[in-house]
Amino acid sequence: MATETEVGELLHQRGWRTAFTVAERVNAWAALVSSIERGYGDDIHTNDLYCRNWLHEAWLLLDEHIVQLWTPQTKTLDDRYKAATVDDDGQALDQFHRLPGPDLWWWRRHPRILTKDLGRSLRSAGAIGTDPDTA
């Protein structure tokens, strides 16, 4: 198992655009979750979901004590994400992005609040959710 710095460098060598830290990716996940809870309206959010992919990959490589340190916060964010999204087994998002393996469950959900560009795109792909403008 590796340190946080080693994992950041290793993942960067594997193609991630920079040597991220766990804190940076947890903060990015937190920002995305908060945005989805409020009504994420940007275009398809697949690039934003990659912050959670990085955490998934890092967990497999990190020293156990680092994983234990960050797991409670990550689990809380995962739970919030699940509450703010709808599980459609990726049917809507698959219209816009090739879905990764089934262990990356966050790719198989779409925001519950469908608004602006993202809402229009996902509705066109069959997603069902609430529209804050009509609620």
Secondary structure by P-SEA (a helix, b strand, c coil): cccaaaaaaaaaaacccccccaaaaaaaaaaaaaaaaaccccccccccaaaaaaaaaaaacccaaaaaacaaaaaaaaaaaaaaccccccccccccccccccccccccccccccccaaaaaaaaabbbbbbcccc
